[in-house]
């Protein structure tokens, strides 16, 4: 089954060495996904019965040519109450350790990933096609990247020719890695600002100042910490989308993303439409953006990550 999964992704592997190798039941492994990062892999376990097969699967991945396999347990719970070393061991389940600063390449863009540092590696491969779109949109544009994490969208924008980018995230560590990613790609500099802070507060202040951007990317975590608590899709997304739309120049675009399991594509489109109404802005769309072809599993017909794009009418 692993050989078949590799064969199904032969075209994807021509453009990137970071992609989903096994996607749950669609590849014959219920409760398991495997993401490839160069010559290494991360095996994510979503069910206890799947954990029993983890070692055998890791051995099979080594036999398929990978050098090391890490395991991560993905719980549907408040992870602040869990021991991180149990959820994401710092050593591989099988094979050799990956370099701490492993570099992967995606459509000519380079990113650092850390397979041993926690549940997140530093790059979400499900947004590969969206990053390519941002790169295409970028020439001559002013771009705002909210909940920027390690700034993968910012790298795409900078390499695409954006004249200015602003990246906002609450994590100093993530922004440090974001700067390293910009340096890695040779596009760091004063034109690309990295700001530590709450994205909701930033867009509210920017709206009051009358700031303008040509593209705003809103990609909040499904569970994230804010100054007043946690980010809630139901409570906070409309507000951040409203302020983001208000920052856009005529013809400007909003890319809105969520991986919140209870939020459907239709619900995300409705959020953006409600935000436009609240901001009294006329938009074209929102239009759905598909996930990359290596993401094949669709629980109940709904993709785990939902992405839409809306354009401010001229």
Secondary structure, DSSP 8 states (H G I E B T S, - for coil): -HHHHHHHTTTHHHHBSEEEEEEGGGGT-TTEEEEEETTEEEEEE-SHHHHTTHHHHHHHHHHTT-SEEEEEE--SS-GGGS-HHHHS-SS-SEE----TTEEEEETTEEEEE-SSSSS--S--GGGHHHHHHHHHH-TT-EEEEES-TTTHHHHHHHHHT-SEEEEEES-HHHHHHHHHHHHHTT--STTEEEEES-HHHHHHHHHHHT--EEEEEEE--SS-EETTEE--HHHHHHHHHHHHHHTEEEEEEEEEEE--TT--HHHHHHHHHHHHHHHT--EEEEEEE---TT----GGG--SSEEEEEEE--
